[in-house]
């Protein structure tokens, strides 16, 4: 695996995709085709000696770098991202991280994410859909309210790409009045329906979610499964 190194980049595009999340597209200035393994992240320099980590959500390696950044709460990184405009220059280190898709997979692959934990799954889902050993790919995505949902356009694109894909969105702050693929509950509500043998589980989000989902999977008594996790708490 290549050693992460310092790069310079230019902001090509930026927009708010939910009240809490800002999407960025960065072009690496010193490396024409920025390569990464789906699941990895970059560290953006947000002041002279401080960096913040953001997972890459580009659909494919080798092009521009897309990020989904939590900016709905104040913090050093969030405040810096808010100052960026199209054409702004950024310094970053990467790619980094060891949270990858692991082929050959089992027959089923289940991705569970909360908030920006869904970011590394965008390129990883694409890998799983192209894996001939995989029969089904499921995403369970949790946020608080309907307005907090983002990337559903990407989920619908995956639906068009392959009949193997399905997704479910869990809204923890809503009590009723929802229709599939929306559910009024936490991701742990949907998870048990998909806990079965011959499945690889990928969990990315806050540490409490990782713990609770891992407990549900481990207590199911499966004979053939694997769990891969990337736990984080907001690093603003």
N, C-alpha and C positions, 0 to 999 in steps of 0.2 A: 504494500500500500504506500502511495506517495506521501511524503512528509508535507503537512500543511505549510503554506508559505504566504507571505504578505502580497496582496494584490491591490491595484487601484481600479475603481469602477466609476461608472457614470449612471445616474438615475435616468432611465428611459421613460418610465411611466410611474405614476403613483395615484392611488385612489382609496377612499374609504369604502370598504365592502361590508361593514356592519358598524354599529355605534362603537364597538370595541376594537375593531381590527382594521389595520391599514395594509393594503397590498402594494408591494414594490416590484418593479422590474429593473434589474441592474445589468449593465453590460460591462464585462471585464475588459479593462483597457489594455492590459498587458498580456492577455492570453486569448487568442481569437475564439477558440472553442473550449470554454471552461468545462472541465469534466468533473464528475462526481459520481459516487455510488448512491442510488436512491436510498434515502433515509439519513444522509449526512447533513451537516449544517455549516454555516460560516459564522465567524466572529467579526462583527462590525466595530470599528473604533469609534466610540461615541464621545470621547474627549482625549486628552493627551496620553493618558495611561490606563484607560478603562475600555473594556470591550463587552459587547453583549452578543449572546448566541441566538441564531435564528435558523430554523430548519429550512432547507431548500424545498420549495413546492413546485418547481418546474416539472412539467410532465415528462421531459426527456433530458438526459445529460447532453452536454456538448453545445449548449447555446447560451441564451441569456439566463440570468439567475432570478427566479421569482421567490418572494418571501411573503409570509403572512405574519404581521407583527402586532402584538397586543399594545395598543396605544390609548385605550380607553381609560387608563388610570395613570396618574402622574408618576414619573420616575426618570432617571437619567437617560436610559435608552429610549424610552417612549418619547420624552421631550426632544431628544436629538432627531429621531425619525420625523417628528412633526415639522422640524425646521427644513427638511429636505424638499427640494423642488425638482422638476424636470431639468436636467442638465447639471444638477449638483454632483460634486465629486465625493466619493467615499473611499475609505481604506478598509480592507478586511483581510482576515486570515482564513484560509481553508483550502479545500474542504476538510472537515474534521468529523469524527464520530465513528462508532462501530455498531450502529443500529441499522441492520441491513435486511433485505429480503433474502431468504435462505432456500434456494432451489437445490435439488428437486424437492418440492413441497409435498405435503400429504394431499389427499383428494379434495379437502376443503381448506380455505384460508379465511380467517376471520380477523378483521381489523376493528379495534375499539379505540375511539379517541374522544377527548374532551377539549373544547376550545381550539387553540392553535396546535394541539397535539395531532390534528388531522393533517397538518402541512407535510410531514415526511411521507404520509401515506399516499399522496397524490402520485408521485412517480412509482412507489412500491406497488400500488394497485395495478398500474399499467404493466409492470413486470409479471405480476401474478396472472393477469388475464392472458398474457402471452405464453405462459408456462403450460405445455401440453399435459403435464401430470395433474393439473388442477381442474376439478370439475365444478367448483363453486367458489365465488369470492364475495364475501359479505362485509359491508361497512356499517358499524353502529357508531353514530356521531352524536355527542351530547353537548348542548349549550343550555342557557337558562330560558330564554324567550324566543319567540318566532323571529323577532327583529335581529337576533344575534346569529341567525343561521347565515353562513357564507359558504361559497364553493359548491352550491347545489347545481350550478351550471356544469361544473366539472363532473359531478356525480351522474347527471343526466347524460353527459357525453359518454361516460363509461357504459351506461345502459345501452346506448346506441352501438357502442363498439362490440359488445359481447352479451349473449344471453346468460352467461355464467355469473354476471354481476347483479347484486341487489344492495339497497341501502335503506337504513332506518335512522330517523332523526329523533332523539329523545330530548324533550324540553322539560327541565326540572322545575321551572317556575310556573308551569301551566297545569291546571287541574283537570280540564276536560275540553270538549268541543273540537277535538282534533281527528283527522282522518289519515290513514297510512299514506305516505311513509312516516308521518309524525305521530309521536306517542307522548303522552303527558306523564313523564316519569324520568328517572335516571337511567343511564346506560345499563346498570345492573338489572333493570327490569326486563330489557330485551335479551340480554346475554344468555340466560338459561336455555332458550329455545334453540340455540345454535351450538351448545356445548355437546360435542359428540366425538367419537373415535375418528382417527385418521384426519385430524384437523391441526393446522398450525395457527396459533393465536398470537397476534401482535397488539400490544397495549401501549398507548402513548397518551400521557396527560398527567394530571396531578397525582401525587403519591397515594392519596386515599383511594382514588379510583383504581389505580394499579393494584393496590392491596386487596380491595374488595373483589375485583374481577378475578384476580389470581386465586383467591380463596374459593370462589364459585367453581372455577375450572378444576382445581386440585381436588375438591371434595366430590366431584362427579364420578370419580373412580374410573377414568378413561384408561385404556390400555395403550393407545397409540396417539400421542399428541406432543406438541412442543409449545412453549410460551416464550416469547421474546418481548422485552419491555424497554421503554424509555420513559422514565419517570422524571417530572420536572415540576417546579413551582414557578409562578411568574417572576422573571428576572428583569424587572423594569429599570 
